[in-house]
Amino acid sequence: MKQKNNSIMKTTEEILGIIVSNISKIVPDLSQENINRNAKLSPLGLDLVGKAELIEMTLEELNTDISRKELYIVDSIGELADQFANKLKSTLV
């Protein structure tokens, strides 16, 4: 049975804010101007390991344990936020 938690109520924009904050922690020298919804993760300095760290930090902050499979195939910050939001919505079903 799937468990309800506070993360379910987060909007895509709130999730986007969490992701941006986590990117700033992982790549502290990155200019905030470069971090936006359309920004690709690799040019921001997030290789496979960095992306994994970002996903795990975001999952922890959202207090959820959803499948990670689709999270690893996205390329941009916005796509990642959308995937998190979709995954969280699916836990309501």
KELO-861846 format. One record per residue: residue number from 0; x, y, z of N, C-alpha, C in turn. Coordinates in nm, 2 decimals. Layout:
! KELO-861846
@i->NUM	n_x->X	n_y->Y	n_z->Z	ca_x->X	ca_y->Y	ca_z->Z	c_x->X	c_y->Y	c_z->Z
...
END
This chain:
! KELO-861846
@i->0	n_x->0.08	n_y->-0.12	n_z->0.00	ca_x->0.00	ca_y->0.00	ca_z->0.00	c_x->0.09	c_y->0.12	c_z->0.00
@i->1	n_x->0.05	n_y->0.22	n_z->-0.08	ca_x->0.13	ca_y->0.34	ca_z->-0.09	c_x->0.10	c_y->0.44	c_z->0.02
@i->2	n_x->0.20	n_y->0.51	n_z->0.07	ca_x->0.18	ca_y->0.59	ca_z->0.18	c_x->0.17	c_y->0.73	c_z->0.15
@i->3	n_x->0.07	n_y->0.80	n_z->0.21	ca_x->0.06	ca_y->0.95	ca_z->0.19	c_x->0.17	c_y->1.02	c_z->0.27
@i->4	n_x->0.21	n_y->1.13	n_z->0.22	ca_x->0.31	ca_y->1.21	ca_z->0.30	c_x->0.30	c_y->1.36	c_z->0.26
@i->5	n_x->0.36	n_y->1.45	n_z->0.32	ca_x->0.35	ca_y->1.59	ca_z->0.29	c_x->0.40	c_y->1.63	c_z->0.16
@i->6	n_x->0.49	n_y->1.55	n_z->0.09	ca_x->0.54	ca_y->1.58	ca_z->-0.04	c_x->0.44	c_y->1.58	c_z->-0.15
@i->7	n_x->0.33	n_y->1.50	n_z->-0.12	ca_x->0.22	ca_y->1.49	ca_z->-0.23	c_x->0.16	c_y->1.63	c_z->-0.26
@i->8	n_x->0.16	n_y->1.71	n_z->-0.16	ca_x->0.09	ca_y->1.84	ca_z->-0.18	c_x->0.19	c_y->1.94	c_z->-0.24
@i->9	n_x->0.31	n_y->1.91	n_z->-0.28	ca_x->0.40	ca_y->2.00	ca_z->-0.34	c_x->0.36	c_y->2.02	c_z->-0.49
@i->10	n_x->0.37	n_y->2.15	n_z->-0.53	ca_x->0.35	ca_y->2.18	ca_z->-0.67	c_x->0.48	c_y->2.16	c_z->-0.75
@i->11	n_x->0.46	n_y->2.16	n_z->-0.88	ca_x->0.58	ca_y->2.14	ca_z->-0.96	c_x->0.68	c_y->2.26	c_z->-0.94
@i->12	n_x->0.63	n_y->2.38	n_z->-0.92	ca_x->0.71	ca_y->2.49	ca_z->-0.89	c_x->0.78	c_y->2.48	c_z->-0.76
@i->13	n_x->0.72	n_y->2.43	n_z->-0.66	ca_x->0.78	ca_y->2.41	ca_z->-0.53	c_x->0.89	c_y->2.30	c_z->-0.54
@i->14	n_x->0.87	n_y->2.20	n_z->-0.62	ca_x->0.97	ca_y->2.09	ca_z->-0.64	c_x->1.08	c_y->2.15	c_z->-0.72
@i->15	n_x->1.05	n_y->2.24	n_z->-0.82	ca_x->1.16	ca_y->2.31	ca_z->-0.89	c_x->1.25	c_y->2.39	c_z->-0.80
@i->16	n_x->1.19	n_y->2.46	n_z->-0.70	ca_x->1.27	ca_y->2.53	ca_z->-0.61	c_x->1.36	c_y->2.45	c_z->-0.52
@i->17	n_x->1.31	n_y->2.33	n_z->-0.48	ca_x->1.39	ca_y->2.23	ca_z->-0.41	c_x->1.51	c_y->2.19	c_z->-0.49
@i->18	n_x->1.48	n_y->2.16	n_z->-0.62	ca_x->1.59	ca_y->2.11	ca_z->-0.71	c_x->1.69	c_y->2.22	c_z->-0.73
@i->19	n_x->1.65	n_y->2.34	n_z->-0.75	ca_x->1.75	ca_y->2.45	ca_z->-0.77	c_x->1.83	c_y->2.47	c_z->-0.64
@i->20	n_x->1.77	n_y->2.46	n_z->-0.53	ca_x->1.84	ca_y->2.47	ca_z->-0.40	c_x->1.95	c_y->2.36	c_z->-0.39
@i->21	n_x->1.91	n_y->2.24	n_z->-0.42	ca_x->2.00	ca_y->2.13	ca_z->-0.41	c_x->2.11	c_y->2.14	c_z->-0.52
@i->22	n_x->2.08	n_y->2.19	n_z->-0.63	ca_x->2.19	ca_y->2.21	ca_z->-0.73	c_x->2.29	c_y->2.31	c_z->-0.68
@i->23	n_x->2.25	n_y->2.41	n_z->-0.61	ca_x->2.34	ca_y->2.51	ca_z->-0.55	c_x->2.43	c_y->2.45	c_z->-0.45
@i->24	n_x->2.38	n_y->2.35	n_z->-0.38	ca_x->2.46	ca_y->2.28	ca_z->-0.27	c_x->2.56	c_y->2.19	c_z->-0.34
@i->25	n_x->2.52	n_y->2.12	n_z->-0.45	ca_x->2.61	ca_y->2.03	ca_z->-0.51	c_x->2.72	c_y->2.10	c_z->-0.59
@i->26	n_x->2.68	n_y->2.21	n_z->-0.66	ca_x->2.77	ca_y->2.29	ca_z->-0.74	c_x->2.77	c_y->2.44	c_z->-0.69
@i->27	n_x->2.84	n_y->2.46	n_z->-0.58	ca_x->2.83	ca_y->2.59	ca_z->-0.51	c_x->2.88	c_y->2.71	c_z->-0.59
@i->28	n_x->2.97	n_y->2.69	n_z->-0.68	ca_x->3.03	ca_y->2.80	ca_z->-0.76	c_x->2.94	c_y->2.84	c_z->-0.88
@i->29	n_x->2.83	n_y->2.77	n_z->-0.90	ca_x->2.75	ca_y->2.79	ca_z->-1.02	c_x->2.67	c_y->2.92	c_z->-1.00
@i->30	n_x->2.66	n_y->3.00	n_z->-1.10	ca_x->2.59	ca_y->3.13	ca_z->-1.09	c_x->2.44	c_y->3.09	c_z->-1.10
@i->31	n_x->2.36	n_y->3.16	n_z->-1.01	ca_x->2.22	ca_y->3.14	ca_z->-1.01	c_x->2.15	c_y->3.17	c_z->-1.14
@i->32	n_x->2.21	n_y->3.26	n_z->-1.22	ca_x->2.16	ca_y->3.30	ca_z->-1.35	c_x->2.15	c_y->3.18	c_z->-1.44
@i->33	n_x->2.24	n_y->3.08	n_z->-1.42	ca_x->2.24	ca_y->2.97	ca_z->-1.51	c_x->2.14	c_y->2.86	c_z->-1.47
@i->34	n_x->2.08	n_y->2.87	n_z->-1.36	ca_x->1.99	ca_y->2.77	ca_z->-1.31	c_x->1.85	c_y->2.82	c_z->-1.33
@i->35	n_x->1.78	n_y->2.75	n_z->-1.43	ca_x->1.64	ca_y->2.78	ca_z->-1.46	c_x->1.58	c_y->2.66	c_z->-1.51
@i->36	n_x->1.45	n_y->2.66	n_z->-1.53	ca_x->1.37	ca_y->2.55	ca_z->-1.57	c_x->1.42	c_y->2.47	c_z->-1.69
@i->37	n_x->1.47	n_y->2.55	n_z->-1.79	ca_x->1.52	ca_y->2.49	ca_z->-1.92	c_x->1.66	c_y->2.45	c_z->-1.92
@i->38	n_x->1.73	n_y->2.48	n_z->-1.81	ca_x->1.88	ca_y->2.44	ca_z->-1.80	c_x->1.90	c_y->2.29	c_z->-1.81
@i->39	n_x->1.99	n_y->2.25	n_z->-1.89	ca_x->2.03	ca_y->2.11	ca_z->-1.89	c_x->2.13	c_y->2.08	c_z->-1.78
@i->40	n_x->2.12	n_y->1.96	n_z->-1.72	ca_x->2.19	ca_y->1.92	ca_z->-1.61	c_x->2.34	c_y->1.91	c_z->-1.63
@i->41	n_x->2.38	n_y->1.84	n_z->-1.74	ca_x->2.52	ca_y->1.82	ca_z->-1.77	c_x->2.60	c_y->1.95	c_z->-1.78
@i->42	n_x->2.56	n_y->2.05	n_z->-1.85	ca_x->2.64	ca_y->2.18	ca_z->-1.86	c_x->2.65	c_y->2.25	c_z->-1.73
@i->43	n_x->2.56	n_y->2.22	n_z->-1.63	ca_x->2.57	ca_y->2.28	ca_z->-1.50	c_x->2.67	c_y->2.21	c_z->-1.41
@i->44	n_x->2.73	n_y->2.10	n_z->-1.46	ca_x->2.83	ca_y->2.03	ca_z->-1.39	c_x->2.78	c_y->1.91	c_z->-1.32
@i->45	n_x->2.66	n_y->1.87	n_z->-1.35	ca_x->2.60	ca_y->1.75	ca_z->-1.29	c_x->2.61	c_y->1.63	c_z->-1.39
@i->46	n_x->2.72	n_y->1.55	n_z->-1.36	ca_x->2.74	ca_y->1.43	ca_z->-1.44	c_x->2.65	c_y->1.32	c_z->-1.38
@i->47	n_x->2.67	n_y->1.20	n_z->-1.41	ca_x->2.59	ca_y->1.09	ca_z->-1.36	c_x->2.59	c_y->1.09	c_z->-1.21
@i->48	n_x->2.70	n_y->1.10	n_z->-1.15	ca_x->2.71	ca_y->1.10	ca_z->-1.01	c_x->2.64	c_y->1.22	c_z->-0.94
@i->49	n_x->2.66	n_y->1.34	n_z->-1.01	ca_x->2.60	ca_y->1.46	ca_z->-0.96	c_x->2.45	c_y->1.45	c_z->-0.97
@i->50	n_x->2.40	n_y->1.39	n_z->-1.08	ca_x->2.25	ca_y->1.38	ca_z->-1.10	c_x->2.20	c_y->1.28	c_z->-0.99
@i->51	n_x->2.27	n_y->1.17	n_z->-0.97	ca_x->2.23	ca_y->1.08	ca_z->-0.86	c_x->2.22	c_y->1.15	c_z->-0.73
@i->52	n_x->2.32	n_y->1.23	n_z->-0.69	ca_x->2.32	ca_y->1.30	ca_z->-0.57	c_x->2.20	c_y->1.40	c_z->-0.56
@i->53	n_x->2.17	n_y->1.47	n_z->-0.67	ca_x->2.06	ca_y->1.56	ca_z->-0.68	c_x->1.93	c_y->1.49	c_z->-0.66
@i->54	n_x->1.91	n_y->1.37	n_z->-0.72	ca_x->1.79	ca_y->1.30	ca_z->-0.71	c_x->1.77	c_y->1.25	c_z->-0.56
@i->55	n_x->1.88	n_y->1.20	n_z->-0.50	ca_x->1.87	ca_y->1.15	ca_z->-0.37	c_x->1.84	c_y->1.26	c_z->-0.27
@i->56	n_x->1.90	n_y->1.37	n_z->-0.29	ca_x->1.88	ca_y->1.49	ca_z->-0.20	c_x->1.73	c_y->1.54	c_z->-0.21
@i->57	n_x->1.68	n_y->1.54	n_z->-0.33	ca_x->1.55	ca_y->1.59	ca_z->-0.35	c_x->1.45	c_y->1.49	c_z->-0.30
@i->58	n_x->1.47	n_y->1.36	n_z->-0.32	ca_x->1.38	ca_y->1.26	ca_z->-0.26	c_x->1.38	c_y->1.27	c_z->-0.10
@i->59	n_x->1.50	n_y->1.29	n_z->-0.05	ca_x->1.50	ca_y->1.31	ca_z->0.10	c_x->1.43	c_y->1.43	c_z->0.15
@i->60	n_x->1.44	n_y->1.54	n_z->0.08	ca_x->1.37	ca_y->1.66	ca_z->0.11	c_x->1.22	c_y->1.65	c_z->0.09
@i->61	n_x->1.18	n_y->1.58	n_z->-0.01	ca_x->1.04	ca_y->1.55	ca_z->-0.03	c_x->0.98	c_y->1.44	c_z->0.06
@i->62	n_x->1.07	n_y->1.38	n_z->0.14	ca_x->1.03	ca_y->1.28	ca_z->0.23	c_x->0.95	c_y->1.17	c_z->0.16
@i->63	n_x->1.01	n_y->1.12	n_z->0.05	ca_x->0.94	ca_y->1.01	ca_z->-0.02	c_x->1.04	c_y->0.91	c_z->-0.08
@i->64	n_x->0.99	n_y->0.80	n_z->-0.12	ca_x->1.07	ca_y->0.70	ca_z->-0.18	c_x->1.00	c_y->0.64	c_z->-0.30
@i->65	n_x->1.01	n_y->0.71	n_z->-0.41	ca_x->0.95	ca_y->0.68	ca_z->-0.53	c_x->1.05	c_y->0.61	c_z->-0.63
@i->66	n_x->1.00	n_y->0.54	n_z->-0.73	ca_x->1.09	ca_y->0.48	ca_z->-0.82	c_x->1.18	c_y->0.59	c_z->-0.89
@i->67	n_x->1.30	n_y->0.55	n_z->-0.91	ca_x->1.40	ca_y->0.65	ca_z->-0.96	c_x->1.42	c_y->0.63	c_z->-1.11
@i->68	n_x->1.37	n_y->0.53	n_z->-1.17	ca_x->1.40	ca_y->0.49	ca_z->-1.31	c_x->1.38	c_y->0.61	c_z->-1.40
@i->69	n_x->1.27	n_y->0.67	n_z->-1.40	ca_x->1.24	ca_y->0.78	ca_z->-1.50	c_x->1.31	c_y->0.91	c_z->-1.46
@i->70	n_x->1.35	n_y->0.92	n_z->-1.34	ca_x->1.42	ca_y->1.04	ca_z->-1.29	c_x->1.56	c_y->1.05	c_z->-1.35
@i->71	n_x->1.62	n_y->0.94	n_z->-1.38	ca_x->1.76	ca_y->0.94	ca_z->-1.43	c_x->1.77	c_y->0.96	c_z->-1.58
@i->72	n_x->1.65	n_y->0.96	n_z->-1.66	ca_x->1.66	ca_y->0.98	ca_z->-1.80	c_x->1.63	c_y->1.12	c_z->-1.85
@i->73	n_x->1.60	n_y->1.21	n_z->-1.75	ca_x->1.57	ca_y->1.34	ca_z->-1.79	c_x->1.70	c_y->1.42	c_z->-1.81
@i->74	n_x->1.68	n_y->1.53	n_z->-1.89	ca_x->1.80	ca_y->1.61	ca_z->-1.92	c_x->1.80	c_y->1.75	c_z->-1.86
@i->75	n_x->1.68	n_y->1.80	n_z->-1.83	ca_x->1.67	ca_y->1.94	ca_z->-1.78	c_x->1.61	c_y->1.95	c_z->-1.64
@i->76	n_x->1.63	n_y->2.06	n_z->-1.58	ca_x->1.58	ca_y->2.09	ca_z->-1.44	c_x->1.43	c_y->2.08	c_z->-1.44
@i->77	n_x->1.37	n_y->2.14	n_z->-1.54	ca_x->1.22	ca_y->2.14	ca_z->-1.55	c_x->1.16	c_y->2.00	c_z->-1.57
@i->78	n_x->1.23	n_y->1.92	n_z->-1.66	ca_x->1.19	ca_y->1.78	ca_z->-1.68	c_x->1.20	c_y->1.70	c_z->-1.55
@i->79	n_x->1.30	n_y->1.73	n_z->-1.47	ca_x->1.32	ca_y->1.66	ca_z->-1.35	c_x->1.21	c_y->1.69	c_z->-1.25
@i->80	n_x->1.18	n_y->1.82	n_z->-1.24	ca_x->1.07	ca_y->1.87	ca_z->-1.15	c_x->0.93	c_y->1.81	c_z->-1.20
@i->81	n_x->0.91	n_y->1.80	n_z->-1.33	ca_x->0.79	ca_y->1.74	ca_z->-1.38	c_x->0.78	c_y->1.60	c_z->-1.35
@i->82	n_x->0.89	n_y->1.52	n_z->-1.36	ca_x->0.89	ca_y->1.38	ca_z->-1.33	c_x->0.86	c_y->1.36	c_z->-1.18
@i->83	n_x->0.93	n_y->1.44	n_z->-1.09	ca_x->0.90	ca_y->1.43	ca_z->-0.95	c_x->0.75	c_y->1.45	c_z->-0.92
@i->84	n_x->0.69	n_y->1.55	n_z->-0.98	ca_x->0.55	ca_y->1.59	ca_z->-0.96	c_x->0.46	c_y->1.48	c_z->-1.01
@i->85	n_x->0.49	n_y->1.42	n_z->-1.12	ca_x->0.41	ca_y->1.31	ca_z->-1.18	c_x->0.42	c_y->1.19	c_z->-1.09
@i->86	n_x->0.54	n_y->1.16	n_z->-1.04	ca_x->0.56	ca_y->1.04	ca_z->-0.96	c_x->0.48	c_y->1.06	c_z->-0.83
@i->87	n_x->0.49	n_y->1.18	n_z->-0.77	ca_x->0.42	ca_y->1.20	ca_z->-0.64	c_x->0.27	c_y->1.19	c_z->-0.66
@i->88	n_x->0.22	n_y->1.25	n_z->-0.77	ca_x->0.07	ca_y->1.24	ca_z->-0.80	c_x->0.03	c_y->1.09	c_z->-0.81
@i->89	n_x->0.12	n_y->1.01	n_z->-0.87	ca_x->0.08	ca_y->0.87	ca_z->-0.89	c_x->0.07	c_y->0.79	c_z->-0.76
@i->90	n_x->0.14	n_y->0.84	n_z->-0.66	ca_x->0.13	ca_y->0.78	ca_z->-0.53	c_x->-0.01	c_y->0.80	c_z->-0.46
@i->91	n_x->-0.09	n_y->0.89	n_z->-0.52	ca_x->-0.22	ca_y->0.91	ca_z->-0.47	c_x->-0.32	c_y->0.80	c_z->-0.51
@i->92	n_x->-0.29	n_y->0.74	n_z->-0.62	ca_x->-0.38	ca_y->0.64	ca_z->-0.68	c_x->-0.38	c_y->0.51	c_z->-0.60
END
